[in-house]
Amino acid sequence: MRILVTGAAGFVGSHLCEKLANLGHEVIGLDSFTDYYDRALKERNAEDVRRAGAYFVEADLCTDNLARFVEHADAICHLAAQPGISAHVPMAAYIRNNLLATHQLLEAAKKSSSLALFVHTSTSSVYGKRATDPEDVAPQPTSYYGVTKLAGEQLALAYHREHNLPITVLRLFSVYGPRERPEKLYPRLMESITSGKPLPFYEGAEHHKRTFTYVEDALDAYRVVLDKREVTLGEIFNIGSDNCRTTGEGIRIVEEIFGKKALLVRVPKRPGDQEYTHANIEKARRILGYAPKTPPEIGLRKTVKWYLETRRHAALTHHRIPIIVDPYNS
């Protein structure tokens, strides 16, 4: 299949491009390289994507002509988004990157004659403070991120209902692993332990319960829906591990792997944060045969190994990668 992956220089997107390319698909990775975090990190991910045999395109979903990418695609995996729950990111950025960008991509996809599946990536944050419900329960988001991701998935499903666009929605739960964004808990924790610098830690967060989902288990859901797309159209699936731990337990696992404690410094609670996530994956198990396999003890050990190898051997350089504007005419 020819598959377009948006957000391809990001954490999950770059892994997905590699996985699909390794499975023999023809993959185009697309990313706009927003400045939410260091571009050099994304460029390194993009290099790994290209090394796996995928094409890579720098383009903005909101402003660029998407027809030349979408018209050749048999499937689209839409992961591009304004991520995170941050008081420093304005609502306008969430609206632009989570809603308007999705609208532009859907408009382009609507005109495609070859498209067999559009996988829209959503998040457990749509559920709000407690993300424990099945997919048919009304979400109650509490953050700009959750609100705009819910709007994005509902917009995609509206295109399915109105224009018969082949939409499937995946709600991912707390994905972690190699290449995770630097502002997330585990990268910050590992950096704190290795550097000896204090780690700002939200008050009470150690008691938050989380479905920590190793990235390979999240990727498996995309593989399955591509293989079983006939039974996924118009559906929403919770995707995550059903192995629920507290954030404090996750921290202790990483500390044990390093054999060293982190220095946690308490800061006020973060508005809109989730207190309890436990992925209800009964629907994904029943329809997709989805079966996550990686417990935190194994996934975090793999993540620490990657972090130490990267820190030791891969000095980041701020160079721009060559961008293929149109992989079908280059």
Disulfide bonds with the S-S distance in Angstrom:
none
